[in-house]
């Protein structure tokens, strides 16, 4: 077998071992059993290797060729596990996937294998080769070959994203959008009868996307939620979306049953796998609040262990798109957006860096188009496709949701999980009162049932002069960012004028 013209010839290939065998070997290698009876592992690398990632869609340089030659020569001396899986459930969207991982790291294929659906005996469209103990940390992405090579990282999230990045690229070429977004349905009484509202939640890792995608909103039967996906979906031109995965990769810091009962219950399932979560070695006691190992502790949970999931991962109709940001300034807890503002917010991708991306920069403000660090190719093209889909589906309403603070962390007020979950519920109920913001043109709330929004009044934290100055600077910053994309539809840029 050849990849990129190099012979791929491991010393031995362990072909598709069972989940039970992988779990047994992973426990023997470096795992432990927790108080909940589930497996816990600790990795050397504990976040994605964003700054070590290169997209390679042209000829290799001499240096790249020499390094790849060394890698494939090294693989000839290694025993590797081969695991095959399928991404997506809908027949015409299924994509066969394969990974090869050095056998000393059985926990990686174990966790990744639980992420997707069973293999169907087809040759892979996407392949990822992982050498976790390579001395140099590097991720090579070869889109035209459907190939990713991960060197020097034993972090499960790197493998997970290698496949999701590739499927987004595949469907972008078919005029669809792979979105870094979760999906759910909220069923509530609306003017009497029950009504379903399909939600998409955008957000960088660590900003609350999974937490809100997998939240019950404390609804009681016959009201309730149906949770579909927490990470990546494929948005179709008709305003529906296709799910991709069969598990959730939950961030565990501060996870507890009161604010996150669904995720907490799934995380203590015996099928869950804890990654870089503090576990006492003598008792197996788990502490989700101890960040000694990292603030990016994770838990791989099976979708069917999360209450209120069903046998589907697709969303037939999207009614509301929520862009989750995490700011510490003048951004309100929620704003309702026009289609143009929705596309602009997609392009602005406003948030802060979290420990899931680059822990050395955690807390720094940043912009990531589509809150999606895995875009291959033109980002402006994605914004234009997104706007076109919004225009073709006027039923879709867009919202910006701040999960940080209003005002800074010294003199401001934190927006709690309760606040955000209630806001989303009230969007579904259509019970928020809105007014137009005179400066920005989008709508901000005047009343949200069950929330005292006077807590978030900017006059509590800044003088009117300070607010005007901050708004002006913020608008200039936003406009300068959008102007970096000359191919972007002008109507998207014009919302800033």
Buried (B, 14 or more C-beta within 10 A) or exposed (E): EEBBEBEBEBEEBBEBBEEEBBBBBBBEEBBBEBEBEBBBBBBEBBBBBBEBBEBBEEEBEEEBBEBBEEBBEBBEEBEBBBBBBBBBBEEEBBBBBBBBBBBBBBBBBBBBBBBBBEBEEEEBBBBBBBBBBBEEBBBBBBBEBBBBBBBBBBBBBBBBBBBBBBBBBBBBEEEBBBBBBBBBBBBBEBEEEEBBBBBBBBBBBBBBBBBBBBBBBEBEEEBBBBBBBBBBBBBBBEBBBBBBBBBBBBBBBBBEEEBBBBBBBBBBBEBBBBBBBBBEEEEBEBEBEEBEBBBBBBBBBBBBBBBBBEEBBBBEBBBBBBBBBBBBBBBBBBBBBBBBBBBBBBBBBBBBBBBBBBBEBBEEBBBBBBBBBBBBBBBBBBBBBBBBBBEEBEEBBBBBBBBBBBBEEEEBBBBEBEBBBBBBBBBBBEBBEBEEBEEBBBBBBEEBEEBEBEBBEBEEBBEEEEBEEBBEEBBEEBBEBBEEBEEBBEBBBEBBE
